[in-house]
Amino acid sequence: MDWQDRIVTTPDTLFGRPRIAGTRIGVDFILDLMASGWSSQRILDEYPQVKPDDLQAVFAFVRDCLKEEDFVLKAKAAEGMTG
């Protein structure tokens, strides 16, 4: 998916944070909802301005952002997470 059509940033809206085009719903807000246990369907039901393609674009955007970063999980940090 080409998220550039659906995820935008403008300096005067949400302090320039990435958001779904045509809304004031930030990418981070959608991720927070999902991390809190909301399903995609619940988001779509509660926020009718958000479309299924918007949710897919959020994940494609985050995927591409993560591809640009180097993440190294240190052994000590991994031990703390599993034990």
N, C-alpha and C positions, 0 to 999 in steps of 0.2 A: 504494500500500500504506500502511496505517496502522501505522507502525512503533511507535507508543506501546504497543501490546499486547505487543511482543516485545523492545523495548529499554528497560531500566530502570536506575535509579540508586538506590542505598541507601547511606547514609553508612557503614554497617558492613561493606560488601562491596566489595572492590577500591578502597578509599579513596573511594568515591562515584563512581567512573568509570563511564561507560555500559557496560553489559554485556548479553548475551543473557539474557532472563528464564529463571529456573530453572537457571542455570549460573553459573560463575565465569569465563566466557570473555568478555573485554572486546572491545568494538568495535575498539579499537586493536590488539589481538592478531590479530584476523581481518584487518585491513588490513595489518598487518606480514607475515602469511603470504602474502597475495596479492601484496604488493609484492616479496616474495622469490621469486615465481614459482609458488607453489602454485595449483593449479586449484581451482575450487569443488568438484569431485568429490573431490579429494584431502582437502580439509578435511572434507567430509561422511564420507569413509571413515575418516579418522583420529580424528575427534571425532563419534561417532555420536549424541551428545546434541544436536548442531547439525542443524537441519532446513533444507531448501532455503528455506523462508519466512523463517528466521532470517537467512540470508545476504542475501536481498532486503531485509529490514528494516534490516540494517546499512547497505546502500547508500542506502536511502531516508532513514535518519537522517543520514548524512553529507551527502547532497544538501540536506536541509533546513537543516542547520547552515551549509553554505556559502552558501545563499541569504540567510542573515541577516548575512553578512559582506560588506564591500566589499573586493574584491581589485583592486589596481592593480598591473599589471606595468610597472615603470619601464623606459624604453628602455635604460638602461645594463645593467640586470639581464638584459633580454632578449638583448642583444648577447652577454653572457657565456655565456648558455645555448646560443646557436646558433653561436658562432664562437669 
